[in-house]
Amino acid sequence: MGRRFQPARNAKTVPQVQSMQYATGQVFKKGALVVDNVNGEIVECGADPASILGVALEDCDSKPGYGVPNSAQVTVTTGRLQEVSVAIADRMTQFSGRGVNGGTDPVVPLLTHIGEKYGVVKVGNDWVIDFAETVATRIQITDVDLTGNNVFLFKFLEANLARP
């Protein structure tokens, strides 16, 4: 497993985090890109998402009350929330993640990457920066980690923010 998308830093404040109800049947993992559906619940984004609400900070069904031992014998469960925490994508918040380029994983960060725009893709359970996608761009690289961690800092493009 590689590095998943997560909030990295914000210019003046901490990232905005909101606990949100997800739609029944969702199975996304921590680091997934999410968007709200017509019912106001969040769902995992599809390929080349036109709208991005934010990044899930935990797996579905991970809050207290889920994964209870002996759950097959439990007849009623109360107080269980079908919610996950989401780091909201906005104009200020930067996120971090790794990049892939076809068969190359990870892409090694270079200073020349700063300012470039790329797409995003889901590889296994991880959302990553897609360096092969230069047409359906969704993020802009804002900084790189040159310490050998292969981490890029980025912002989601304004055109793709669900809540600009």
ChimeraX commands (.cxc) that place a marker at each C-alpha (Angstrom):
marker #1 position 0.00,0.00,0.00 radius 0.5
marker #1 position 1.30,3.45,-0.90 radius 0.5
marker #1 position 0.56,6.85,0.48 radius 0.5
marker #1 position -3.12,7.78,0.30 radius 0.5
marker #1 position -4.51,11.27,-0.22 radius 0.5
marker #1 position -4.68,13.22,3.04 radius 0.5
marker #1 position -4.75,16.87,4.14 radius 0.5
marker #1 position -1.25,18.31,4.22 radius 0.5
marker #1 position -1.45,21.92,5.23 radius 0.5
marker #1 position -3.52,25.05,4.91 radius 0.5
marker #1 position -2.27,28.58,4.47 radius 0.5
marker #1 position -3.82,30.06,7.61 radius 0.5
marker #1 position -6.09,27.55,9.33 radius 0.5
marker #1 position -6.46,23.86,9.95 radius 0.5
marker #1 position -8.22,21.86,7.23 radius 0.5
marker #1 position -12.01,21.97,7.44 radius 0.5
marker #1 position -13.22,18.53,8.56 radius 0.5
marker #1 position -16.86,17.50,8.63 radius 0.5
marker #1 position -18.52,14.25,9.69 radius 0.5
marker #1 position -20.89,13.29,6.87 radius 0.5
marker #1 position -23.39,10.51,6.28 radius 0.5
marker #1 position -22.47,8.18,3.43 radius 0.5
marker #1 position -24.90,6.37,1.15 radius 0.5
marker #1 position -25.82,2.77,1.97 radius 0.5
marker #1 position -23.64,0.26,0.14 radius 0.5
marker #1 position -20.52,2.42,-0.01 radius 0.5
marker #1 position -17.23,0.59,0.66 radius 0.5
marker #1 position -14.61,3.31,0.12 radius 0.5
marker #1 position -11.41,3.43,2.15 radius 0.5
marker #1 position -9.50,6.19,3.91 radius 0.5
marker #1 position -8.06,8.61,1.35 radius 0.5
marker #1 position -10.92,8.18,-1.14 radius 0.5
marker #1 position -12.22,11.15,-3.10 radius 0.5
marker #1 position -15.87,11.73,-2.23 radius 0.5
marker #1 position -18.74,13.87,-3.47 radius 0.5
marker #1 position -22.30,14.35,-2.27 radius 0.5
marker #1 position -25.17,12.70,-4.15 radius 0.5
marker #1 position -28.70,14.01,-4.81 radius 0.5
marker #1 position -29.77,12.86,-1.32 radius 0.5
marker #1 position -27.02,14.85,0.40 radius 0.5
marker #1 position -25.08,11.71,1.30 radius 0.5
marker #1 position -21.49,11.19,0.23 radius 0.5
marker #1 position -20.35,8.61,-2.27 radius 0.5
marker #1 position -16.96,7.76,-3.71 radius 0.5
marker #1 position -16.11,9.71,-6.85 radius 0.5
marker #1 position -16.00,7.95,-10.19 radius 0.5
marker #1 position -13.21,8.12,-12.76 radius 0.5
marker #1 position -12.21,11.68,-13.75 radius 0.5
marker #1 position -14.57,13.26,-11.20 radius 0.5
marker #1 position -16.12,16.53,-12.33 radius 0.5
marker #1 position -16.92,17.47,-8.73 radius 0.5
marker #1 position -14.85,16.72,-5.62 radius 0.5
marker #1 position -16.17,17.44,-2.12 radius 0.5
marker #1 position -13.11,16.20,-0.27 radius 0.5
marker #1 position -11.05,13.29,0.98 radius 0.5
marker #1 position -12.39,10.61,3.35 radius 0.5
marker #1 position -10.35,10.47,6.56 radius 0.5
marker #1 position -11.54,6.99,7.53 radius 0.5
marker #1 position -12.96,3.81,6.01 radius 0.5
marker #1 position -16.71,3.24,5.67 radius 0.5
marker #1 position -18.19,1.27,8.56 radius 0.5
marker #1 position -15.31,2.13,10.89 radius 0.5
marker #1 position -17.03,4.20,13.58 radius 0.5
marker #1 position -18.02,2.65,16.92 radius 0.5
marker #1 position -20.67,-0.04,16.56 radius 0.5
marker #1 position -19.23,-1.52,13.35 radius 0.5
marker #1 position -17.11,-4.66,13.27 radius 0.5
marker #1 position -18.42,-5.81,16.62 radius 0.5
marker #1 position -17.28,-9.29,17.67 radius 0.5
marker #1 position -20.10,-11.83,17.57 radius 0.5
marker #1 position -22.18,-9.48,15.42 radius 0.5
marker #1 position -24.00,-12.50,13.94 radius 0.5
marker #1 position -25.66,-12.97,17.32 radius 0.5
marker #1 position -26.62,-9.28,17.69 radius 0.5
marker #1 position -30.27,-8.60,16.87 radius 0.5
marker #1 position -30.42,-4.82,17.44 radius 0.5
marker #1 position -27.67,-2.22,17.22 radius 0.5
marker #1 position -28.32,1.34,18.46 radius 0.5
marker #1 position -26.25,4.51,18.40 radius 0.5
marker #1 position -24.26,3.49,15.34 radius 0.5
marker #1 position -23.53,6.33,12.89 radius 0.5
marker #1 position -23.23,5.71,9.15 radius 0.5
marker #1 position -20.77,8.59,8.82 radius 0.5
marker #1 position -17.13,9.29,8.00 radius 0.5
marker #1 position -14.98,12.34,8.57 radius 0.5
marker #1 position -14.18,14.25,5.37 radius 0.5
marker #1 position -11.43,16.83,4.81 radius 0.5
marker #1 position -13.25,19.37,2.64 radius 0.5
marker #1 position -11.50,20.39,-0.58 radius 0.5
marker #1 position -11.50,24.18,-0.77 radius 0.5
marker #1 position -9.40,26.97,-2.22 radius 0.5
marker #1 position -6.98,27.00,0.72 radius 0.5
marker #1 position -6.36,23.39,1.75 radius 0.5
marker #1 position -3.46,21.47,0.33 radius 0.5
marker #1 position -3.42,17.71,0.24 radius 0.5
marker #1 position -0.58,15.25,-0.14 radius 0.5
marker #1 position -0.29,12.03,-2.06 radius 0.5
marker #1 position 1.85,9.97,-4.37 radius 0.5
marker #1 position 1.93,9.97,-8.13 radius 0.5
marker #1 position 1.85,7.22,-10.74 radius 0.5
marker #1 position 2.63,7.33,-14.44 radius 0.5
marker #1 position 1.45,4.21,-16.22 radius 0.5
marker #1 position 3.69,1.42,-14.93 radius 0.5
marker #1 position 5.86,3.78,-12.88 radius 0.5
marker #1 position 4.90,3.87,-9.21 radius 0.5
marker #1 position 5.86,6.04,-7.52 radius 0.5
marker #1 position 6.82,9.08,-9.58 radius 0.5
marker #1 position 9.85,10.79,-8.06 radius 0.5
marker #1 position 9.06,14.44,-7.19 radius 0.5
marker #1 position 11.04,17.12,-8.99 radius 0.5
marker #1 position 10.95,20.89,-8.51 radius 0.5
marker #1 position 9.83,21.16,-12.14 radius 0.5
marker #1 position 6.52,19.47,-11.17 radius 0.5
marker #1 position 5.44,22.53,-9.13 radius 0.5
marker #1 position 2.62,24.33,-10.94 radius 0.5
marker #1 position 1.81,21.43,-13.27 radius 0.5
marker #1 position -1.73,20.04,-13.51 radius 0.5
marker #1 position -2.66,16.35,-13.63 radius 0.5
marker #1 position -5.60,14.01,-13.26 radius 0.5
marker #1 position -6.40,11.57,-10.48 radius 0.5
marker #1 position -6.91,7.82,-10.65 radius 0.5
marker #1 position -7.86,5.03,-8.27 radius 0.5
marker #1 position -5.20,2.30,-8.08 radius 0.5
marker #1 position -6.42,-0.59,-5.93 radius 0.5
marker #1 position -7.98,1.15,-2.93 radius 0.5
marker #1 position -5.78,4.26,-3.20 radius 0.5
marker #1 position -6.47,7.49,-5.04 radius 0.5
marker #1 position -3.27,8.88,-6.57 radius 0.5
marker #1 position -2.08,11.64,-8.88 radius 0.5
marker #1 position -2.16,10.40,-12.49 radius 0.5
marker #1 position 0.85,11.87,-14.28 radius 0.5
marker #1 position -0.28,10.21,-17.51 radius 0.5
marker #1 position -3.49,12.31,-17.46 radius 0.5
marker #1 position -2.83,15.82,-18.76 radius 0.5
marker #1 position -6.23,16.47,-20.39 radius 0.5
marker #1 position -8.83,15.71,-17.66 radius 0.5
marker #1 position -6.81,17.52,-14.98 radius 0.5
marker #1 position -8.16,17.73,-11.42 radius 0.5
marker #1 position -5.18,18.88,-9.29 radius 0.5
marker #1 position -2.27,21.32,-9.43 radius 0.5
marker #1 position 1.04,20.49,-7.76 radius 0.5
marker #1 position 1.91,23.19,-5.19 radius 0.5
marker #1 position 5.04,21.71,-3.61 radius 0.5
marker #1 position 7.14,18.56,-3.50 radius 0.5
marker #1 position 8.94,16.60,-0.80 radius 0.5
marker #1 position 12.53,16.08,-1.92 radius 0.5
marker #1 position 13.51,13.92,1.08 radius 0.5
marker #1 position 12.91,10.64,-0.73 radius 0.5
marker #1 position 9.34,10.11,0.49 radius 0.5
marker #1 position 7.90,10.55,-3.04 radius 0.5
marker #1 position 5.19,12.91,-1.80 radius 0.5
marker #1 position 3.52,15.69,-3.74 radius 0.5
marker #1 position 1.51,18.56,-2.23 radius 0.5
marker #1 position -1.42,19.72,-4.32 radius 0.5
marker #1 position -4.70,21.59,-4.44 radius 0.5
marker #1 position -7.82,20.51,-6.28 radius 0.5
marker #1 position -8.63,22.76,-9.23 radius 0.5
marker #1 position -11.28,25.40,-8.59 radius 0.5
marker #1 position -13.42,24.10,-11.47 radius 0.5
marker #1 position -13.72,20.73,-9.70 radius 0.5
marker #1 position -14.52,21.91,-6.16 radius 0.5
marker #1 position -18.02,20.92,-5.00 radius 0.5
marker #1 position -17.92,23.77,-2.44 radius 0.5
marker #1 position -15.55,26.47,-3.72 radius 0.5
marker link #1:1,2 radius 0.2
marker link #1:2,3 radius 0.2
marker link #1:3,4 radius 0.2
marker link #1:4,5 radius 0.2
marker link #1:5,6 radius 0.2
marker link #1:6,7 radius 0.2
marker link #1:7,8 radius 0.2
marker link #1:8,9 radius 0.2
marker link #1:9,10 radius 0.2
marker link #1:10,11 radius 0.2
marker link #1:11,12 radius 0.2
marker link #1:12,13 radius 0.2
marker link #1:13,14 radius 0.2
marker link #1:14,15 radius 0.2
marker link #1:15,16 radius 0.2
marker link #1:16,17 radius 0.2
marker link #1:17,18 radius 0.2
marker link #1:18,19 radius 0.2
marker link #1:19,20 radius 0.2
marker link #1:20,21 radius 0.2
marker link #1:21,22 radius 0.2
marker link #1:22,23 radius 0.2
marker link #1:23,24 radius 0.2
marker link #1:24,25 radius 0.2
marker link #1:25,26 radius 0.2
marker link #1:26,27 radius 0.2
marker link #1:27,28 radius 0.2
marker link #1:28,29 radius 0.2
marker link #1:29,30 radius 0.2
marker link #1:30,31 radius 0.2
marker link #1:31,32 radius 0.2
marker link #1:32,33 radius 0.2
marker link #1:33,34 radius 0.2
marker link #1:34,35 radius 0.2
marker link #1:35,36 radius 0.2
marker link #1:36,37 radius 0.2
marker link #1:37,38 radius 0.2
marker link #1:38,39 radius 0.2
marker link #1:39,40 radius 0.2
marker link #1:40,41 radius 0.2
marker link #1:41,42 radius 0.2
marker link #1:42,43 radius 0.2
marker link #1:43,44 radius 0.2
marker link #1:44,45 radius 0.2
marker link #1:45,46 radius 0.2
marker link #1:46,47 radius 0.2
marker link #1:47,48 radius 0.2
marker link #1:48,49 radius 0.2
marker link #1:49,50 radius 0.2
marker link #1:50,51 radius 0.2
marker link #1:51,52 radius 0.2
marker link #1:52,53 radius 0.2
marker link #1:53,54 radius 0.2
marker link #1:54,55 radius 0.2
marker link #1:55,56 radius 0.2
marker link #1:56,57 radius 0.2
marker link #1:57,58 radius 0.2
marker link #1:58,59 radius 0.2
marker link #1:59,60 radius 0.2
marker link #1:60,61 radius 0.2
marker link #1:61,62 radius 0.2
marker link #1:62,63 radius 0.2
marker link #1:63,64 radius 0.2
marker link #1:64,65 radius 0.2
marker link #1:65,66 radius 0.2
marker link #1:66,67 radius 0.2
marker link #1:67,68 radius 0.2
marker link #1:68,69 radius 0.2
marker link #1:69,70 radius 0.2
marker link #1:70,71 radius 0.2
marker link #1:71,72 radius 0.2
marker link #1:72,73 radius 0.2
marker link #1:73,74 radius 0.2
marker link #1:74,75 radius 0.2
marker link #1:75,76 radius 0.2
marker link #1:76,77 radius 0.2
marker link #1:77,78 radius 0.2
marker link #1:78,79 radius 0.2
marker link #1:79,80 radius 0.2
marker link #1:80,81 radius 0.2
marker link #1:81,82 radius 0.2
marker link #1:82,83 radius 0.2
marker link #1:83,84 radius 0.2
marker link #1:84,85 radius 0.2
marker link #1:85,86 radius 0.2
marker link #1:86,87 radius 0.2
marker link #1:87,88 radius 0.2
marker link #1:88,89 radius 0.2
marker link #1:89,90 radius 0.2
marker link #1:90,91 radius 0.2
marker link #1:91,92 radius 0.2
marker link #1:92,93 radius 0.2
marker link #1:93,94 radius 0.2
marker link #1:94,95 radius 0.2
marker link #1:95,96 radius 0.2
marker link #1:96,97 radius 0.2
marker link #1:97,98 radius 0.2
marker link #1:98,99 radius 0.2
marker link #1:99,100 radius 0.2
marker link #1:100,101 radius 0.2
marker link #1:101,102 radius 0.2
marker link #1:102,103 radius 0.2
marker link #1:103,104 radius 0.2
marker link #1:104,105 radius 0.2
marker link #1:105,106 radius 0.2
marker link #1:106,107 radius 0.2
marker link #1:107,108 radius 0.2
marker link #1:108,109 radius 0.2
marker link #1:109,110 radius 0.2
marker link #1:110,111 radius 0.2
marker link #1:111,112 radius 0.2
marker link #1:112,113 radius 0.2
marker link #1:113,114 radius 0.2
marker link #1:114,115 radius 0.2
marker link #1:115,116 radius 0.2
marker link #1:116,117 radius 0.2
marker link #1:117,118 radius 0.2
marker link #1:118,119 radius 0.2
marker link #1:119,120 radius 0.2
marker link #1:120,121 radius 0.2
marker link #1:121,122 radius 0.2
marker link #1:122,123 radius 0.2
marker link #1:123,124 radius 0.2
marker link #1:124,125 radius 0.2
marker link #1:125,126 radius 0.2
marker link #1:126,127 radius 0.2
marker link #1:127,128 radius 0.2
marker link #1:128,129 radius 0.2
marker link #1:129,130 radius 0.2
marker link #1:130,131 radius 0.2
marker link #1:131,132 radius 0.2
marker link #1:132,133 radius 0.2
marker link #1:133,134 radius 0.2
marker link #1:134,135 radius 0.2
marker link #1:135,136 radius 0.2
marker link #1:136,137 radius 0.2
marker link #1:137,138 radius 0.2
marker link #1:138,139 radius 0.2
marker link #1:139,140 radius 0.2
marker link #1:140,141 radius 0.2
marker link #1:141,142 radius 0.2
marker link #1:142,143 radius 0.2
marker link #1:143,144 radius 0.2
marker link #1:144,145 radius 0.2
marker link #1:145,146 radius 0.2
marker link #1:146,147 radius 0.2
marker link #1:147,148 radius 0.2
marker link #1:148,149 radius 0.2
marker link #1:149,150 radius 0.2
marker link #1:150,151 radius 0.2
marker link #1:151,152 radius 0.2
marker link #1:152,153 radius 0.2
marker link #1:153,154 radius 0.2
marker link #1:154,155 radius 0.2
marker link #1:155,156 radius 0.2
marker link #1:156,157 radius 0.2
marker link #1:157,158 radius 0.2
marker link #1:158,159 radius 0.2
marker link #1:159,160 radius 0.2
marker link #1:160,161 radius 0.2
marker link #1:161,162 radius 0.2
marker link #1:162,163 radius 0.2
marker link #1:163,164 radius 0.2
view
